[in-house]
Amino acid sequence: MKRISVIIGLCLLFMACGKTSEKTVVQSPDGKISVEFSLQDGAPVYSVQKDGKPIVENSRLGFVLAGEDSLCSHFSLVGTKKDSHDETWQQPWGEEIDVRNHYNELTVQLQETAGLKRLLNITFRAFDDGIGFRYEFPEQENLKEFEIHDELTEFALVNDDSIWSQHLFDRDYEILYHKRLISEVNDTVSTPVTIETADGKYIAIHEAALIDYAKMNLFKKQNSTLKNDLTPWSTGVKVYANAPFVSPWRTIVLADHLNDLVNSRLMLNLNEPSKIADTKWIQPMKYVGIWWGMHMKTMTWTEGAIHGATTANMMRYIDFAAANGIGGVLVEGWNVGWDGYMMDDGSKFKFAQPYPDFDMEKISQYAKEKGVAIISHNETAGAITNYENQLDSAFAFAQKYSIHAIKTGYVNAFLDGKEKHSSQYGVRHYRKVVETAANYQVAIDTHEPVMPTGWQRTYPNLISQEGVRGQEWDAWSADGGNPPEHTTIIPFTRGLAGPIDFTPGTFNFNNPAMPGTRVQTTIAKQLALYVVIYSPVQMASDMIENYAGRPEFEFIRVVPVDWAKTIILDGKIGDYVVTARKDKHSDAWFIGAITGENARDLSLSFSFLEKGQTYIAKFFRDAPGVDWKTNPYPVTIEEQEITAETTLPVHLAASGGAAIWIRKK
């Protein structure tokens, strides 16, 4: 660490003295955003401006390699390349159909002026909604196999604005987000981070195309400067590499409004196009599951008197799904090895061997007859070598029984007992699972993942991920459950990284397993979450018997999971959100409105609808007198005609919501 500090100090010294030289600039296609690269006495730096105003001041670039070796100074600029690109591509699933990929590109080619005279390229792409840059280590004689001990990338933000972030909890990111000034950050935080500027705009810092590298985290160096802090291996090394080699893209989204922030596709555009030619087998869907009963302790994952994953129970869930137009049924605890999991030993899991009371042959045939998909669960308990040794047999087993979706899990502090989830070790594993699954036409929903970085564009069978403090925390969290404001924050923080398998839809808030913990919402807010929180797979999380006789369940039956367009109609991070989405397969629109701990009266405009057309809007909203603490269940359901000229008042109870289904008359 002392050696790294000395190297960093020398890099800073080279930046601090002398004149800026060899400056070059790339601008976004609309000319509003510009990235400037320069060498300050041989040290590479970059800066970012928007509308002529500085956003990021001169910020360091470069690396510390093994020993006292560094790639952060003594460079000369030996060449530049510029390019432009404009295409529109279609997502097989997503928050919209068409994505425009339009950018101007600058690559600077650097070479050390002495010593080994190694080469380092840095490529910048400027989009209308932000910028991305990455490092490229070309093939060369004096840099072959190497270790990265530190990446020196900084984000020297001009102003001390408010930042929404979460403390780095590498295991699963299942902690709350908090707001503070950048200067008040005194811990390492996970990206994405979202910054609210004093003039009401937004900056989001994250990364794209994390493939064979360590995850980027951030810590505050000084004032408002955030520095990259890569997740290390247990050896302390951050990244093992062989040239030619590229880093992930470092991304900065610049948005004037929340709608621009949520609808930025910069991260997706910085990933490679799909490697799966035929994606028809990847099916977005809603699902129910043998899952919540385990949390309520009315079922067990292991064999026994109340084993959840039995043939009879699975068939009961399939019947419910078929009767209600629900696409799939998740089953956990179906395979041998859960007795080892309870002893924190994932090496006992067998991923192609059901328990004796779970007849996969019979169940899969029954599901096929009913038109319901099976989503199986592969929990690893972090024993990933055991899982990798069985990947082909596990996915071949799934393929045999027409299972096209698997939820994977990594509930352990470390992978294989020593490596962090977001280390290069973990990243390589998650990639291997997704790539192998694609060969067997299996989609993956990863729980306890590395934070998403847009890789679903390249492998759209990576259909969703957790990486958030989800609804399960309302079953067993010692602090009582997710606080009311939680879901008004995550669409603009964690949600920027990609789909979230949050698992909304709990209807019974009684918790006999842990009476002090409960869902801290109204039922109407549970419905609205299906629109506010995006995922192409959405769970109706409760036990199916808790939906019986509940007319508001209609909204869960009809709400889609695949969208043609998304609009943030209104909102304030941490306070409330109003989201509208258009169904990909019909003319229907859906709106979800939620609020945090404070009740709220909104004025809802429907101006986004087609003009001259009359619509029927069906409202599922907090009934009069609803209170999430004492009376959370009543929902008012009513219909009325609306047009694009209609504006309506909507009242949201404390931690309440409104869900609206809109169809052409």
C-alpha positions in Angstrom: 0.0 0.0 0.0 2.9 2.4 0.7 4.3 1.8 -2.7 1.0 2.4 -4.4 0.6 5.7 -2.4 4.1 6.8 -3.6 3.1 6.1 -7.2 -0.2 7.9 -6.9 1.7 10.8 -5.3 4.1 11.0 -8.2 1.2 10.9 -10.7 -0.4 13.8 -8.8 2.9 15.7 -8.8 3.2 15.4 -12.6 -0.4 16.7 -12.9 0.1 19.6 -10.5 3.1 21.2 -12.2 3.7 22.4 -15.8 1.5 23.4 -18.6 -1.4 21.4 -20.1 -0.4 20.1 -23.5 -1.6 17.9 -26.4 -5.3 18.6 -25.8 -8.0 17.0 -27.9 -11.8 17.1 -27.7 -14.8 15.0 -28.7 -18.4 16.3 -28.6 -21.8 14.6 -28.5 -23.8 14.5 -31.7 -26.0 17.4 -30.5 -22.9 19.4 -29.5 -24.0 19.9 -25.9 -21.6 17.5 -24.2 -17.9 17.6 -24.7 -15.0 15.5 -23.3 -11.5 17.0 -23.3 -8.4 14.8 -23.0 -4.9 16.2 -22.3 -1.5 15.3 -21.0 -0.2 17.3 -18.1 3.5 16.8 -18.1 2.9 13.3 -19.5 0.0 12.4 -17.1 -3.3 11.7 -18.8 -6.4 13.6 -17.6 -9.9 14.2 -18.9 -12.7 16.7 -18.2 -16.4 16.9 -19.1 -18.6 19.9 -19.9 -22.3 20.2 -20.8 -23.9 23.3 -22.3 -20.5 25.1 -21.8 -20.5 24.4 -18.1 -17.9 22.2 -16.4 -19.3 19.0 -14.9 -16.0 17.1 -14.2 -12.8 18.9 -13.8 -9.4 17.5 -14.9 -9.4 14.0 -13.5 -6.7 11.4 -13.4 -6.4 8.3 -15.6 -4.1 5.4 -15.5 -2.9 2.4 -13.5 -0.6 1.0 -10.8 0.7 -2.4 -11.9 2.6 -5.0 -9.8 5.4 -3.8 -7.6 6.3 -0.2 -8.1 5.3 -0.2 -11.8 2.9 2.4 -13.0 1.1 3.5 -16.2 0.0 6.9 -15.1 2.7 9.4 -16.3 5.6 9.9 -18.7 3.3 9.5 -21.7 3.4 11.1 -25.1 0.5 11.3 -27.5 1.5 9.3 -30.5 -1.9 9.3 -32.3 -5.6 10.0 -32.3 -8.5 8.4 -34.1 -12.0 9.8 -34.4 -15.2 8.1 -35.5 -18.9 8.5 -35.5 -21.7 5.9 -35.2 -25.5 6.0 -35.6 -27.7 3.0 -35.6 -31.1 2.0 -34.2 -31.4 -1.5 -32.8 -34.3 -3.4 -31.2 -34.4 -5.0 -27.8 -35.9 -8.5 -27.6 -37.4 -7.3 -24.3 -37.1 -4.0 -22.4 -38.5 -0.7 -21.3 -38.8 0.4 -24.9 -38.5 -1.4 -28.3 -36.1 0.8 -30.3 -32.8 2.0 -29.0 -30.7 4.6 -30.8 -27.0 4.2 -30.5 -25.5 7.6 -31.7 -22.1 8.8 -30.6 -18.9 10.5 -31.6 -15.7 8.6 -30.6 -12.1 9.7 -29.8 -9.3 7.2 -29.2 -6.0 8.6 -27.9 -2.9 6.5 -28.4 -0.3 6.9 -25.7 3.2 5.6 -25.4 5.7 5.9 -22.5 8.6 8.2 -23.4 11.2 6.1 -21.6 11.8 2.7 -20.1 9.6 0.0 -21.7 7.8 2.4 -23.9 4.6 0.6 -23.4 1.4 1.5 -25.2 -2.0 2.5 -23.7 -5.1 3.6 -25.6 -8.1 5.4 -24.1 -11.3 5.5 -26.0 -14.0 8.2 -25.3 -17.5 8.1 -26.6 -19.8 11.1 -26.3 -23.5 10.5 -26.5 -26.3 13.1 -26.2 -27.1 11.7 -22.8 -23.5 11.3 -21.4 -20.1 9.8 -22.0 -18.2 6.6 -21.6 -14.5 5.8 -21.7 -12.4 2.7 -21.3 -8.7 1.7 -21.4 -7.2 -0.6 -24.1 -3.9 -2.4 -23.7 -2.8 -3.3 -27.2 -0.8 -6.4 -28.0 2.9 -5.4 -27.5 6.3 -6.9 -26.8 6.8 -5.2 -23.4 3.3 -5.9 -21.9 2.0 -9.4 -22.0 0.8 -11.0 -18.8 0.3 -8.4 -16.0 -1.5 -7.5 -12.8 -3.5 -4.4 -12.0 -3.1 -3.3 -8.4 -5.0 -0.1 -8.7 -7.0 1.8 -11.3 -6.5 5.5 -10.8 -9.6 6.7 -12.6 -11.2 9.7 -10.9 -14.4 11.8 -11.2 -13.5 15.3 -10.0 -16.9 16.7 -9.8 -17.1 20.5 -9.9 -19.8 21.0 -7.3 -20.5 19.5 -3.9 -23.9 18.3 -4.8 -26.2 15.7 -3.1 -25.4 12.1 -3.8 -27.7 9.0 -3.5 -25.5 6.0 -2.7 -25.2 2.8 -0.7 -22.2 1.6 1.4 -20.3 -1.1 -0.4 -21.7 -4.4 0.7 -20.1 -6.7 -1.9 -22.1 -9.8 -1.0 -25.4 -8.7 -2.5 -26.0 -4.9 -2.4 -29.0 -5.6 -0.2 -28.7 -2.4 1.9 -30.5 1.0 1.8 -29.6 4.0 -0.2 -28.9 7.3 1.6 -28.6 11.0 0.5 -25.8 13.2 1.6 -23.4 15.7 0.2 -20.5 14.3 -1.8 -18.1 15.9 0.7 -19.8 13.9 3.4 -19.0 10.5 1.8 -16.6 8.8 4.2 -17.0 5.2 3.1 -16.6 3.2 -0.1 -19.8 3.2 -2.1 -21.1 0.9 -4.8 -22.0 2.2 -8.2 -24.4 3.3 -9.7 -24.5 6.5 -7.7 -26.9 9.3 -8.6 -26.2 12.9 -8.0 -28.8 15.7 -7.7 -27.3 19.0 -8.7 -28.2 22.3 -7.2 -30.0 23.4 -10.4 -32.2 20.3 -10.4 -30.3 18.1 -12.8 -28.8 14.6 -12.5 -25.5 12.9 -12.9 -25.2 9.1 -12.7 -21.8 7.3 -12.5 -21.5 3.6 -13.2 -19.8 1.3 -15.7 -20.7 -0.8 -18.7 -19.6 -4.2 -20.1 -18.1 -5.6 -16.9 -16.9 -8.9 -18.4 -13.4 -10.0 -17.2 -12.5 -7.3 -14.6 -13.2 -6.3 -11.1 -16.2 -4.1 -10.3 -15.7 -0.4 -9.9 -16.6 1.1 -6.5 -15.9 4.7 -5.4 -14.5 6.5 -2.4 -14.2 10.2 -1.8 -10.6 11.4 -2.1 -11.0 15.1 -1.4 -13.7 17.8 -1.8 -16.0 16.4 -4.5 -13.6 14.0 -6.1 -14.5 10.3 -6.3 -11.9 7.7 -7.1 -12.3 4.2 -8.4 -11.7 1.4 -5.9 -11.7 -2.0 -7.6 -12.9 -5.1 -5.7 -9.8 -7.2 -5.1 -9.1 -10.9 -5.2 -8.2 -12.5 -1.9 -4.6 -12.1 -3.0 -5.0 -8.3 -3.0 -4.6 -8.1 -6.8 -7.4 -6.3 -8.5 -7.2 -7.7 -12.0 -5.1 -10.4 -13.7 -4.8 -9.6 -17.4 -3.1 -10.5 -20.7 -2.7 -8.0 -23.5 -4.6 -7.3 -25.7 -7.0 -6.4 -23.0 -9.8 -3.8 -22.4 -11.3 -2.5 -19.2 -15.1 -2.0 -18.7 -16.5 1.4 -19.8 -16.6 4.1 -17.1 -20.0 5.9 -17.6 -21.3 9.3 -16.7 -25.0 10.0 -17.6 -26.0 13.6 -17.7 -29.8 14.2 -17.5 -31.9 17.3 -17.2 -34.9 15.4 -15.9 -35.7 12.1 -14.2 -37.3 10.9 -17.4 -34.0 11.5 -19.2 -32.2 9.7 -16.4 -34.3 6.6 -16.5 -34.5 6.4 -20.3 -30.8 6.7 -20.9 -29.6 3.7 -22.9 -25.9 4.7 -22.8 -24.9 1.7 -20.7 -26.7 -0.8 -23.0 -25.1 0.9 -26.1 -21.6 0.4 -24.7 -22.2 -3.3 -24.6 -21.8 -5.6 -27.7 -24.8 -6.6 -29.8 -26.6 -9.8 -29.0 -24.7 -13.1 -29.5 -28.0 -15.0 -29.4 -29.5 -15.1 -32.9 -32.9 -16.5 -32.1 -34.3 -15.1 -28.8 -37.8 -16.4 -29.2 -37.3 -18.9 -26.3 -36.5 -16.0 -23.9 -40.0 -15.2 -22.6 -40.8 -12.3 -20.3 -43.4 -13.3 -17.8 -45.1 -12.9 -14.5 -44.7 -15.8 -12.1 -45.8 -17.2 -8.7 -43.7 -19.5 -6.6 -43.1 -21.9 -3.8 -41.0 -19.4 -2.0 -42.9 -17.0 0.4 -44.1 -19.9 2.5 -40.5 -20.7 3.4 -40.0 -17.2 4.7 -43.2 -17.5 6.7 -42.0 -20.8 7.9 -45.1 -22.7 6.8 -42.9 -24.6 4.3 -39.3 -25.7 4.3 -36.6 -25.9 1.6 -35.5 -29.3 3.0 -37.4 -32.6 3.0 -39.8 -33.2 5.8 -43.4 -32.8 7.0 -43.9 -29.3 5.5 -41.5 -29.6 2.5 -42.6 -26.9 0.0 -41.4 -28.4 -3.2 -43.6 -31.5 -3.5 -45.3 -32.8 -6.6 -48.8 -32.0 -5.2 -47.9 -28.5 -4.1 -46.2 -27.7 -7.4 -49.3 -28.9 -9.4 -51.5 -26.7 -7.2 -49.3 -23.7 -8.1 -49.4 -24.6 -11.7 -53.2 -24.7 -11.6 -53.4 -21.3 -10.1 -51.0 -19.8 -12.7 -53.0 -21.3 -15.5 -56.3 -20.1 -14.1 -55.0 -16.5 -13.8 -52.9 -16.1 -16.9 -49.6 -16.2 -14.9 -46.8 -17.4 -17.1 -44.6 -19.4 -14.7 -44.1 -21.0 -11.4 -40.8 -20.7 -9.4 -39.9 -23.7 -7.3 -37.2 -23.6 -4.6 -36.0 -26.5 -2.5 -36.7 -29.1 -5.2 -33.2 -30.5 -5.5 -30.9 -32.5 -3.2 -28.5 -30.6 -1.0 -30.5 -28.2 1.1 -29.6 -30.1 4.2 -26.0 -29.0 3.5 -27.1 -25.4 2.8 -28.6 -25.2 6.3 -25.1 -26.0 7.6 -23.5 -23.4 5.3 -22.2 -26.1 2.9 -23.1 -25.6 -0.7 -20.9 -28.5 -1.9 -23.8 -30.9 -1.3 -26.1 -29.4 -4.0 -27.1 -31.7 -6.9 -28.6 -29.6 -9.7 -30.0 -32.5 -11.7 -31.3 -34.6 -8.8 -34.8 -33.8 -7.4 -35.9 -34.9 -3.9 -37.9 -38.1 -4.0 -41.2 -36.2 -3.3 -40.7 -34.0 -6.4 -41.5 -35.9 -9.6 -40.0 -33.7 -12.3 -41.3 -35.9 -15.1 -44.9 -35.6 -13.9 -44.7 -32.0 -13.1 -43.1 -30.9 -16.4 -45.7 -32.8 -18.4 -48.5 -31.2 -16.3 -47.1 -27.7 -16.7 -46.8 -28.2 -20.5 -50.4 -29.3 -20.7 -51.5 -26.2 -18.7 -49.3 -23.8 -20.7 -47.2 -22.8 -17.7 -43.4 -22.5 -17.6 -41.3 -23.9 -14.7 -38.7 -21.6 -13.2 -36.3 -23.8 -11.2 -33.9 -22.5 -8.5 -30.2 -23.3 -8.4 -28.9 -22.1 -5.1 -25.1 -22.5 -4.8 -24.5 -21.1 -1.3 -21.4 -19.5 -2.9 -19.9 -22.9 -3.7 -19.3 -22.0 -7.3 -16.7 -24.6 -8.2 -19.3 -27.2 -7.3 -21.8 -25.4 -9.5 -19.5 -25.0 -12.4 -18.6 -28.7 -12.3 -22.3 -29.4 -12.8 -23.3 -26.6 -15.2 -23.7 -28.7 -18.3 -25.6 -31.5 -16.5 -27.8 -28.9 -14.7 -28.8 -27.1 -17.9 -29.1 -30.3 -19.8 -31.5 -31.5 -17.1 -33.5 -28.2 -17.5 -33.6 -28.5 -21.2 -34.8 -32.1 -21.0 -37.8 -30.9 -18.9 -38.5 -27.8 -21.1 -37.3 -25.5 -18.4 -36.1 -22.2 -20.0 -35.6 -20.1 -16.9 -33.4 -20.7 -13.8 -33.0 -18.4 -10.8 -29.5 -18.7 -9.5 -28.5 -17.8 -5.9 -25.2 -17.2 -4.1 -26.2 -16.7 -0.4 -22.8 -16.6 1.2 -20.4 -13.9 2.2 -17.7 -15.3 -0.1 -17.5 -17.4 -3.3 -15.7 -20.7 -2.7 -15.0 -19.5 0.8 -12.6 -16.7 0.0 -13.5 -14.5 -3.1 -15.9 -11.6 -3.2 -18.9 -11.6 -5.5 -17.8 -8.5 -7.4 -14.2 -9.5 -7.8 -12.8 -10.6 -11.1 -13.2 -14.2 -9.8 -17.0 -13.6 -9.3 -17.4 -11.7 -12.6 -15.9 -14.6 -14.5 -18.2 -17.1 -12.9 -21.4 -15.1 -13.6 -20.3 -14.8 -17.2 -19.7 -18.5 -17.5 -23.1 -19.3 -16.2 -24.9 -17.0 -18.6 -22.9 -18.1 -21.6 -23.3 -21.8 -20.8 -27.1 -21.4 -20.1 -27.5 -19.8 -23.6 -26.2 -23.0 -25.2 -29.1 -24.8 -23.6 -31.7 -22.1 -24.2 -32.0 -21.2 -20.5 -32.6 -17.7 -19.2 -30.9 -16.7 -16.0 -32.3 -14.6 -13.1 -29.3 -14.0 -10.8 -29.7 -13.4 -7.1 -26.8 -12.1 -5.1 -25.2 -11.0 -8.4 -22.5 -8.6 -9.3 -24.1 -5.3 -10.1 -25.5 -5.3 -13.6 -23.7 -3.3 -16.3 -25.8 -3.8 -19.4 -24.5 -7.2 -20.4 -28.1 -8.3 -21.1 -27.7 -6.6 -24.5 -25.0 -9.2 -25.5 -26.7 -12.1 -23.7 -30.4 -11.3 -23.4 -30.9 -14.6 -21.6 -29.6 -12.7 -18.6 -33.2 -11.7 -18.1 -33.1 -10.2 -14.6 -31.0 -9.8 -11.5 -31.6 -9.0 -7.8 -28.8 -6.9 -6.4 -31.2 -4.9 -4.2 -32.9 -5.0 -0.9 -36.0 -6.7 -2.2 -39.4 -7.6 -0.8 -38.1 -10.7 1.0 -36.6 -8.2 3.6 -40.2 -7.6 4.6 -40.3 -11.2 5.9 -37.3 -11.3 8.2 -35.4 -8.0 8.5 -34.6 -7.1 12.1 -35.3 -3.4 11.4 -39.0 -4.2 10.6 -38.8 -4.3 6.8 -38.1 -2.0 3.8 -39.0 1.6 4.8 -41.7 3.4 2.9 -39.2 5.6 0.9 -37.1 2.7 -0.3 -39.0 2.0 -3.5 -39.1 5.7 -4.4 -35.3 5.6 -4.5 -34.3 2.4 -6.2 -35.8 3.3 -9.7 -33.3 6.1 -9.9 -30.3 4.3 -8.3 -30.1 0.5 -8.6 -32.7 0.6 -11.4 -30.3 2.5 -13.6 -28.1 -0.6 -13.7 -30.7 -2.9 -15.2 -33.8 -5.0 -14.4 -34.6 -5.7 -10.7 -36.2 -8.9 -9.5 -37.7 -7.1 -6.5 -40.6 -9.6 -6.1 -43.6 -7.3 -5.3 -47.2 -8.5 -4.8 -47.5 -9.5 -1.2 -51.1 -9.2 -0.1 -51.0 -10.6 3.5 -48.9 -8.5 5.8 -49.3 -10.7 8.9 -46.0 -12.2 9.7 -46.2 -15.1 12.3 -42.5 -16.0 11.6 -41.3 -12.6 12.7 -44.2 -10.5 14.1 -42.1 -7.3 14.3 -41.4 -7.3 10.6 -43.9 -6.6 7.8 -44.6 -5.0 4.4 -44.6 -1.3 5.0 -47.0 -0.3 2.2 -50.6 -0.3 1.3 -52.0 -2.9 -1.1 -52.4 -0.3 -3.8 -48.7 0.5 -3.6 -47.9 -3.2 -4.0 -49.9 -3.1 -7.3 -48.2 0.1 -8.5 -44.7 -1.4 -8.0 -45.3 -3.6 -11.0 -45.1 -0.5 -13.2 -42.6 1.6 -11.1 -39.9 -1.1 -10.7 -38.9 -2.7 -14.0 -38.2 -6.3 -14.7 -39.1 -8.5 -17.7 -39.9 -11.2 -15.0 -42.2 -10.0 -12.2 -43.2 -12.2 -9.3 -46.5 -12.3 -7.5 -44.6 -13.0 -4.3 -47.3 -14.1 -1.9 -48.6 -17.6 -1.2 -51.4 -18.2 -3.7 -54.1 -18.7 -1.1 -53.6 -15.0 -0.1 -54.9 -13.9 -3.5 -58.2 -15.7 -3.2 -61.2 -13.4 -3.2 -59.1 -10.3 -3.8 -60.6 -8.4 -6.8 -57.5 -6.1 -6.8 -55.5 -9.1 -8.0 -56.9 -8.3 -11.4 -54.2 -5.7 -11.9 -51.4 -8.3 -11.4 -53.2 -10.6 -13.9 -53.3 -7.9 -16.6 -50.2 -5.8 -16.1 -47.5 -6.6 -18.7 -43.8 -7.0 -18.2 -42.6 -6.1 -21.6 -42.9 -2.5 -22.8 -42.9 -0.3 -25.9 -42.3 3.0 -24.1 -41.6 4.3 -20.6 -42.2 7.8 -19.3 -41.5 9.2 -15.8 -44.5 11.6 -15.5 -43.5 13.0 -12.1 -41.3 12.3 -9.1 -38.7 13.3 -6.6 -36.1 10.8 -5.5 -36.9 9.6 -2.0 -40.4 11.1 -2.0 -42.6 9.8 -4.8 -42.6 8.4 -8.4 -45.2 8.4 -11.2 -44.4 6.1 -14.1 -46.3 5.4 -17.2 -45.5 2.5 -19.6 -47.1 1.3 -22.8 -47.6 -2.4 -23.4 -45.4 -3.8 -26.2 -48.2 -6.0 -27.5 -51.3 -3.8 -27.4 -52.5 -0.2 -27.2 -52.8 -0.3 -23.4 -51.0 2.0 -21.0 -50.3 1.4 -17.3 -49.5 3.9 -14.6 -47.9 3.3 -11.2 -47.8 6.1 -8.7 -46.2 5.5 -5.2 -45.2 7.7 -2.3 -42.9 7.4 0.7 -43.8 8.0 4.3 -45.8 11.1 3.5 -49.3 11.1 2.0 -49.5 13.1 -1.2 -52.0 14.7 -3.5 -51.0 14.7 -7.2 -52.5 16.2 -10.3 -52.2 13.5 -13.0 -52.2 14.6 -16.7 -52.9 12.1 -19.4 -51.4 14.2 -22.2 -49.1 11.4 -23.3 -52.1 9.5 -24.7 -53.2 9.7 -28.3 -55.1 12.9 -29.0 -58.7 12.5 -30.2 -59.1 9.1 -28.7 -61.3 8.1 -25.7 -59.9 5.7 -23.2 -61.3 3.7 -20.3 -59.1 4.0 -17.2 -59.5 1.5 -14.4 -58.1 2.8 -11.1 -56.8 0.6 -8.3 -56.1 3.2 -5.5 -55.9 3.7 -1.8 -59.4 3.6 -0.4 -60.5 6.5 1.9 -59.1 6.0 5.4 -56.3 3.7 4.4 -53.2 3.7 6.6 -50.2 1.5 5.9 -49.6 0.9 9.6 -53.2 0.2 10.8 -55.4 -0.3 7.8 -53.3 -1.1 4.7 -55.7 -3.4 2.7 -58.7 -1.5 1.3 -58.4 -0.7 -2.4 -60.9 1.4 -4.3 -61.5 0.0 -7.8 -63.3 2.2 -10.3 -63.5 3.1 -14.0 -63.9 6.3 -15.9 -63.5 7.7 -19.4 -60.4 9.9 -20.1 -58.7 11.6 -23.0 -55.3 13.2 -23.6 -56.9 16.4 -22.3 -57.9 14.9 -19.0 -56.3 15.9 -15.7 -57.3 14.2 -12.5 -56.4 14.5 -8.8 -54.9 11.4 -7.3 -54.5 11.0 -3.5 -51.8 8.6 -2.2 -52.0 7.6 1.4 -48.8 7.4 3.4 -46.6 4.7 1.8 -49.5 4.3 -0.6 -50.1 4.1 -4.3 -52.3 4.0 -7.3 -52.2 1.6 -10.2 -54.1 2.5 -13.4 -54.9 0.3 -16.4 -55.8 2.3 -19.6 -57.4 0.9 -22.7 -58.9 2.5 -25.8 -62.7 2.7 -25.7 
